[in-house]
């Protein structure tokens, strides 16, 4: 953490083309406990990294965050979607993005693109939605399936979401870095997600098939 917030040792790098900020946000569930660390990591951290990148001659920077800052809903979420105004992570992430955009207009210019990843999963993942669902299937715990307004309770599939395999995300991030470097990306914020949505029920069924277990579901009362 100290290296991220005080990256003077990175200022000795003579030359880089593209910088990437891919740092996991600290937990915020016990807010205000850890509030200082949360905002330092999500606001001061990327700003200091951008400062170091600019000093090293970088022409582009990609800052990777999470799509979980948006207000949840049943409709597809655009980059202009409303964020969770009382969620500590969302507030700090938005503040960090806005601070980074200033570098895009600075001199020398540092091309800046902030990415919001949806449903990231892959080998070695220990926290988040997918490990949580795996644990619920293995332990027989109930999996909540809130029904869509147009669904009958018995047919509920739960939350619809886009998922992104980590290898695909890495390729996407690397290519976007090159495009920002060449000046071919004009957006300042982009969502990154799989092409088709899937449901909590579908994901749980696939986990059950691979573990030879039957998932148990809970449909909340309307």
N, C-alpha and C positions, 0 to 999 in steps of 0.2 A: 504493500500500500504506500509506503514512504517513497519508493521509486516512482510510482505513478503520479503522485502529487508533487514530487520535487524532482523532476526528470533532468536535472542539470547534467547528469552523466551522459544523457543522450545528445546533448548539444555538441559533443565532440565529434559526432558523425559528420564526415565531410560532405557527403552527397547522397541523397535518396530521391527517387522519382515519385513514389506514392506511399502514403502512410495509411495504416489501418488501425482503427481503435475498436477492439473486440474484447471488452472487459465486462465480466459478469457483475451486475449490480448487487450490492450487499443486501441482506434480508431487510425487509421493512415492516414485517407483520407486527412487530412489537413497538412500532412508532408511538411516541417520540424517542424511545430508546434507540440509539444509533442514528439519530437524525443527522448529526453533523457528518458522520461517515458517509451516509447515503448521498447527501448533497455534495460533499467533497468529491466523491467518486463519480457521480453522474454529471456534475457541472464543472468543478475545478479540474477534475482529471482529464476529460477530453480537451478542455481549453489549454491546459499545460502541454498536452501531447501535440496539439495543433501548433503551439508556439515553438516547440522543439522541431516539429516537422518543417515549419517555415524557415527556421534558422538553418536547417540542413539542406535547404534548397528544394524541398518537395513542391511539386506543382499540383498535387491532388491529395485529398484525404477522404477516406470512407469511414464513417462512424456507424457502428452496428448497434442497434437497440432492439427493443421488443415491441411487437404489435399489441401487447397486453396493456399498453397505455390508453387504448381506445375504450369508449363506452361499449360494453357488450350489447349485441342485438342480433336479430334474425336475418338482417339484410347484409349484403356485401358491404365491406367497409372501404371507403376511399381515403386517400391521404388527407382529405379535408374533413374527415369525420371528427366528431366531438371526442375529446379525451376525458378521462375520469378526473374531474376537478378536485375531488377529495381523496385521491389516491396518492400517497407520498411518492411512489415510484414514477407515476405518470407526470406529476408536477415537476419533479427533478429532471426527468428525461426531456420534457419539453423545454425547460429552462436551458439545459445543456445544448440542445439542438439550436435554439435561438442564439446562444452565445457563439456557437461555431459558425453560424451563417455570416457573422461579421467578418470572418477571415476571408470569405469569398470576395468581399468588396475591398479588401485591404491591398496595400502595396508593400511588397510584391504580392500578387494575387495567389491565393491558395484555393484551387477548385475544391468545393466541399459538397459532399452528398451524405445525407443521413438516411440509413436504412432501418426499417421496422420489420423484423422477421416474425412470421407466424408459424406456430406449431412445429418448432425445430425439434428433430429427434434423431437419434443415432446411437451407435455402440458406445458403451461406457457411461451413458447418461444415468445419473443417480437421483436427480430431483426434477420436479416438474410433472406435467400432466401424464406423460406416457409411463414413467416408472410408477406413478401413483396408481394408474389403472392396472398395470401388471400386478402390483401388490394386492389390489382389491380382488382381482380375479383369483389369485393364488390363495388368499385368506378367506374367500367367500363373502367378503364385505359387500354391502349394497352399493351399486353404481347408480347415481342419480341421473334420470332421464327426463328433464323438464320437457313437456310436450310443446311443439310449435303451435301457435294459435289455430292453425288449420288442421292439426292432427287430433285424432281421438286419443285419449289417454292410453288405451291398450296398444296403439300403434306408435307410441312415442319413440323417437330415435335419439332424443337428447340434442345437445348443442351441436350445431353444424360448424365445422371449422376447416380451414385449409392447413395442410401439414407440409413440412419441408424437410426432406432428408438432408443431413448435415453435408454430405459430399456435394449434393446439388447446390446447396447454399454457398459453399466455398467457391465453386466454379462461378456462380453468379456474382459473388462479391468481387472476385478477382477480375472478371471481365468488366464489371462496372467501374472498377478502379482505372482500368486502361481507357475506358470511354470518357470518364471524367478528365483524365490526364490529357486526352486529345481534344477536349472542349466539345465533345459531341453529346453531352448530357446537360440539359438546361434545368432539369428539376433539382430542387434542393432537398426534397424528401421523397422516398419511394417505399412502398410496401413490397415485401418479398414473401411469396407464398406459392403453394402448389397450384396447378391449373384447375383442379376440381375439388370442391368441398367434400368432406366425409363427415360421418356422425360418430358420436361417442359410442353408440350401439355397434356400429360397424367395426370400429377399432377394438372394442371389447370382444366382439365375436372372433376377430382374427387372433387376439391374444389367447382366447379360450381354445381355439383350434390348435395353436402351437403348443399349448401347455396341457392339452387334453383335459381341460376343466370347463365347467359350465358357469358363465358369469351370472351373477344375481343382480337384478335391477330394482330400482325404486323410482316410482313415478310420483313426484310431489303433487299434493292436492292443489287444484287451481284456486 
